[in-house]
């Protein structure tokens, strides 16, 4: 049976710049992120990752990350989306436009940072919240000692600028950069060979393509999709030293998240048992509880934080 390494969240947006520390949310980032994931794989552990930060109150919001963080007993992982404003600031926003999730409108690329910071976020139902959208810098700074961030770098956002922001925040040991092709994996690897990279690995051919670009596979996590887990592929990836990410997220009518909400959250345990090391989900708290219920209390991944 698998034990839970909880995962998710980070960040806390409050009115002031100096965010108070949480006494129970420190010391959750690894000393060596590559060794951390190696340890997770070697010990057959499962990390739960919060897609866009979690399910409430709003996506890519500090308060949402904080809610998820409070429900995580061990090391935490959270996925965030990075875009660039007109004046070159890196901010958190999933969509190309502001309309769905904020009080603004039009492309993110057309707004200035000053205008962006005056916006308010909306919840899933479109209701305005008293929450401001954060910058990448704020997320990186807040994550110190608290969480690993997955940076989903959106189209048109230069990888070099994202890497520079990570360097400036000294966040190399708490960041995974998400890419969608072997070409992008090579670009990021050349820019920063010490960073962890998550790229598609839905079949062995994808992995071999990335390997042929001389990407160090010890810095590589393979995303295997959101359809159904593939145990044979997961095992093959693991044997090559590649940690496996699988997504249960998506449209509730068709996704595994939706299925587990209807039929029982023990389904998350079954996903982990197929050789998956990271479950990316829109229901992170439910996934963590299910795995904890199956395997008992505790966060065995905590021991992986100091792996060297």
C-alpha positions as CSV (number, residue, x, y, z in Angstrom):
1,X,0.0,0.0,0.0
2,X,1.1,3.5,-0.6
3,X,1.6,6.1,2.0
4,X,0.7,9.7,1.4
5,X,3.1,12.4,1.0
6,X,0.6,15.2,1.0
7,X,1.0,17.8,-1.3
8,X,-0.1,21.1,-2.4
9,X,-0.2,24.5,-1.6
10,X,1.8,27.6,-0.8
11,X,1.5,31.2,-0.5
12,X,-0.6,33.6,1.4
13,X,-1.8,36.9,0.1
14,X,-2.6,39.3,2.8
15,X,-3.0,43.0,2.7
16,X,0.6,43.7,3.7
17,X,3.8,42.7,2.0
18,X,5.3,41.1,5.1
19,X,3.3,37.8,5.4
20,X,3.4,36.2,8.8
21,X,4.8,32.8,9.1
22,X,2.6,29.7,9.9
23,X,4.1,27.8,12.8
24,X,3.1,24.5,11.2
25,X,4.0,25.2,7.6
26,X,7.8,25.6,7.7
27,X,10.6,23.3,6.7
28,X,8.7,21.6,3.9
29,X,11.0,22.2,1.0
30,X,13.8,19.7,0.1
31,X,17.5,20.3,0.5
32,X,18.0,18.7,-2.9
33,X,14.9,18.6,-5.1
34,X,16.3,15.9,-7.4
35,X,17.1,13.6,-4.5
36,X,13.7,14.4,-3.0
37,X,11.9,13.0,-6.0
38,X,14.4,10.1,-6.3
39,X,13.5,9.2,-2.7
40,X,9.8,9.4,-3.4
41,X,10.2,7.0,-6.3
42,X,12.5,4.6,-4.6
43,X,10.2,4.4,-1.6
44,X,7.1,4.1,-3.8
45,X,5.5,7.1,-2.2
46,X,2.7,9.3,-3.7
47,X,2.6,13.1,-3.7
48,X,-0.7,14.9,-4.2
49,X,-0.4,18.1,-6.2
50,X,-3.0,20.9,-6.2
51,X,-4.0,21.9,-9.8
52,X,-4.1,25.7,-9.9
53,X,-3.7,25.7,-6.2
54,X,-6.8,23.9,-5.1
55,X,-10.6,24.1,-5.4
56,X,-11.5,27.2,-3.4
57,X,-11.9,30.1,-3.1
58,X,-10.3,31.0,-6.5
59,X,-7.7,29.4,-8.8
60,X,-4.1,30.8,-8.6
61,X,-4.9,32.6,-5.4
62,X,-2.8,32.8,-2.3
63,X,-5.7,32.2,-0.1
64,X,-6.5,29.0,-2.0
65,X,-2.9,27.8,-1.7
66,X,-3.0,28.5,2.0
67,X,-6.2,26.5,2.4
68,X,-4.6,23.6,0.7
69,X,-1.4,24.0,2.7
70,X,-3.3,23.8,6.0
71,X,-4.7,20.4,5.0
72,X,-1.3,18.9,4.1
73,X,0.5,17.0,6.9
74,X,3.8,16.8,5.0
75,X,5.7,18.2,2.1
76,X,3.5,20.2,-0.2
77,X,3.4,20.7,-3.9
78,X,1.3,23.2,-5.9
79,X,0.8,23.9,-9.6
80,X,0.6,27.6,-10.7
81,X,0.3,29.2,-14.1
82,X,2.7,31.9,-15.2
83,X,2.0,34.7,-17.8
84,X,3.7,38.0,-18.7
85,X,2.2,41.4,-18.6
86,X,2.7,44.2,-21.1
87,X,5.5,45.7,-19.1
88,X,7.3,42.4,-18.6
89,X,6.1,41.4,-15.1
90,X,5.5,37.7,-14.4
91,X,2.1,37.0,-12.9
92,X,-0.1,34.1,-12.0
93,X,-3.0,33.6,-14.4
94,X,-4.2,30.5,-16.2
95,X,-6.2,32.0,-19.1
96,X,-4.8,34.1,-21.9
97,X,-7.4,36.7,-21.0
98,X,-8.5,38.2,-17.6
99,X,-12.2,37.9,-18.1
100,X,-13.1,34.5,-16.5
101,X,-11.1,34.8,-13.3
102,X,-10.7,38.5,-12.6
103,X,-12.6,41.8,-12.6
104,X,-10.5,42.8,-15.6
105,X,-10.9,42.1,-19.3
106,X,-8.8,41.5,-22.3
107,X,-5.4,39.7,-22.7
108,X,-3.0,39.5,-19.8
109,X,-0.3,40.5,-22.3
110,X,-2.1,43.9,-22.7
111,X,-2.2,44.9,-19.1
112,X,0.4,46.6,-17.0
113,X,1.6,45.3,-13.6
114,X,0.1,48.3,-11.8
115,X,-3.3,47.7,-13.4
116,X,-3.0,43.9,-12.8
117,X,-2.4,44.4,-9.1
118,X,-5.6,46.5,-8.8
119,X,-7.8,43.6,-10.1
120,X,-9.8,41.3,-7.9
121,X,-10.2,37.6,-8.5
122,X,-13.5,35.8,-9.0
123,X,-14.6,32.4,-7.7
124,X,-15.7,29.5,-9.9
125,X,-19.2,30.9,-10.0
126,X,-18.0,34.3,-11.2
127,X,-18.5,36.1,-7.9
128,X,-16.1,38.9,-7.1
129,X,-13.8,38.2,-4.2
130,X,-11.7,40.5,-2.0
131,X,-8.6,38.8,-3.3
132,X,-5.9,40.2,-5.5
133,X,-4.1,38.1,-8.2
134,X,-0.4,37.5,-7.2
135,X,2.8,37.9,-9.0
136,X,5.3,35.1,-9.5
137,X,7.8,36.9,-7.3
138,X,5.4,36.9,-4.4
139,X,4.7,33.2,-4.9
140,X,8.4,32.3,-5.1
141,X,9.3,34.4,-2.0
142,X,6.5,33.0,0.0
143,X,7.2,29.4,-0.9
144,X,10.6,29.5,0.9
145,X,10.6,26.6,3.4
146,X,6.9,25.9,2.7
147,X,6.3,24.2,-0.7
148,X,7.5,23.0,-4.0
149,X,6.0,25.0,-6.9
150,X,5.2,23.6,-10.3
151,X,5.4,26.5,-12.8
152,X,3.2,26.0,-15.8
153,X,4.8,28.5,-18.2
154,X,2.2,29.6,-20.6
155,X,2.8,30.3,-24.3
156,X,4.5,33.5,-25.0
157,X,6.2,33.7,-21.6
158,X,10.0,33.4,-22.1
159,X,11.5,30.5,-20.2
160,X,14.7,32.6,-19.7
161,X,12.7,35.2,-17.7
162,X,11.1,32.6,-15.6
163,X,14.4,31.0,-14.9
164,X,15.8,34.4,-14.0
165,X,13.0,34.9,-11.5
166,X,13.6,31.5,-9.9
167,X,17.3,32.4,-9.6
168,X,16.6,35.8,-8.1
169,X,14.4,34.2,-5.4
170,X,17.0,31.4,-4.8
171,X,14.1,29.0,-5.4
172,X,16.0,26.4,-7.4
173,X,15.4,23.6,-4.8
174,X,11.6,24.3,-4.6
175,X,10.6,24.6,-8.3
176,X,9.6,22.3,-11.1
177,X,9.2,23.9,-14.6
178,X,6.4,22.4,-16.7
179,X,7.0,22.1,-20.5
180,X,5.0,20.4,-23.2
181,X,7.6,19.2,-25.7
182,X,11.1,17.7,-25.9
183,X,12.3,20.9,-27.6
184,X,11.1,23.0,-24.6
185,X,12.6,20.5,-22.2
186,X,16.0,21.0,-23.9
187,X,15.6,24.8,-23.8
188,X,15.0,24.8,-20.1
189,X,17.7,22.3,-19.4
190,X,20.2,24.3,-21.3
191,X,19.2,27.5,-19.4
192,X,19.2,25.8,-16.0
193,X,20.5,22.2,-15.9
194,X,19.9,22.1,-12.1
195,X,16.2,22.7,-12.3
196,X,13.6,19.9,-12.3
197,X,11.5,19.6,-15.5
198,X,8.1,18.1,-16.0
199,X,7.4,17.1,-19.6
200,X,5.0,14.8,-21.5
201,X,5.9,11.1,-21.3
202,X,2.7,9.4,-22.4
203,X,4.7,6.7,-24.2
204,X,8.2,5.5,-24.2
205,X,8.9,7.2,-27.5
206,X,8.4,10.6,-25.9
207,X,10.9,9.7,-23.2
208,X,13.4,8.4,-25.7
209,X,13.0,11.7,-27.6
210,X,13.7,13.7,-24.5
211,X,16.6,11.5,-23.6
212,X,18.2,11.9,-27.1
213,X,18.4,15.7,-26.4
214,X,20.7,14.8,-23.5
215,X,18.3,16.0,-20.9
216,X,19.6,14.5,-17.6
217,X,16.8,12.1,-16.7
218,X,17.4,12.6,-13.0
219,X,16.0,16.1,-13.5
220,X,13.0,14.8,-15.4
221,X,9.4,14.0,-14.3
222,X,7.1,12.4,-16.9
223,X,3.5,13.5,-17.2
224,X,1.4,10.5,-18.5
225,X,-1.9,12.2,-19.1
226,X,-5.4,12.3,-17.6
227,X,-7.1,9.3,-19.4
228,X,-6.3,6.1,-17.5
229,X,-3.1,5.1,-15.7
230,X,-0.7,2.9,-17.7
231,X,1.1,0.6,-15.2
232,X,3.5,-0.8,-17.8
233,X,4.5,2.7,-18.9
234,X,4.8,3.9,-15.3
235,X,7.1,1.0,-14.4
236,X,9.2,1.6,-17.5
237,X,9.6,5.2,-16.6
238,X,10.5,4.4,-13.0
239,X,13.1,2.0,-14.1
240,X,14.8,4.8,-16.0
241,X,14.8,7.0,-13.0
242,X,11.8,9.1,-14.1
243,X,9.1,10.0,-11.6
244,X,5.5,9.6,-13.0
245,X,2.9,12.4,-12.8
246,X,-0.7,11.5,-13.6
247,X,-3.7,13.8,-13.7
248,X,-7.1,12.9,-12.3
249,X,-8.3,16.5,-13.0
250,X,-10.6,17.8,-15.7
251,X,-14.3,18.1,-16.5
252,X,-16.1,16.6,-13.5
253,X,-18.5,14.8,-15.9
254,X,-15.6,12.8,-17.5
255,X,-12.5,13.1,-15.2
256,X,-11.3,10.7,-12.6
257,X,-11.8,13.4,-10.0
258,X,-15.5,13.5,-11.0
259,X,-15.7,9.7,-10.9
260,X,-14.1,9.5,-7.5
261,X,-16.4,12.2,-6.1
262,X,-19.4,10.0,-7.2
263,X,-18.0,6.5,-6.6
264,X,-15.6,6.9,-3.7
265,X,-12.2,8.6,-3.1
266,X,-10.4,5.3,-2.5
267,X,-9.9,5.5,-6.3
268,X,-6.9,7.8,-5.6
269,X,-5.2,5.0,-3.8
270,X,-5.7,2.7,-6.8
271,X,-4.1,5.3,-9.1
272,X,-1.1,5.5,-6.8
273,X,-0.8,1.7,-6.9
274,X,-0.2,1.8,-10.6
275,X,3.3,3.2,-10.2
276,X,2.3,6.9,-10.1
277,X,4.4,9.2,-7.9
278,X,2.5,12.4,-8.3
279,X,-1.3,12.7,-8.6
280,X,-2.3,16.1,-10.0
281,X,-5.9,16.8,-8.9
282,X,-8.6,19.5,-8.5
283,X,-9.5,17.7,-5.3
284,X,-6.3,17.6,-3.4
285,X,-7.7,17.5,0.1
286,X,-10.0,14.6,-0.7
287,X,-7.1,12.7,-2.4
288,X,-4.9,13.2,0.6
289,X,-7.5,12.0,3.0
290,X,-8.2,8.9,1.0
291,X,-4.6,7.9,0.9
292,X,-4.1,8.6,4.6
293,X,-7.2,6.6,5.4
294,X,-5.8,3.7,3.5
295,X,-2.3,3.8,4.8
296,X,-2.6,5.4,8.2
297,X,-1.5,8.7,9.5
298,X,1.9,10.3,8.8
299,X,3.8,11.8,6.0
300,X,6.7,9.5,5.0
301,X,7.9,11.9,2.3
302,X,9.1,14.1,5.1
303,X,12.2,11.8,5.3
304,X,12.9,12.6,1.7
305,X,13.3,16.3,2.3
306,X,16.8,15.8,3.6
307,X,17.9,13.3,0.9
308,X,21.2,14.1,-0.6
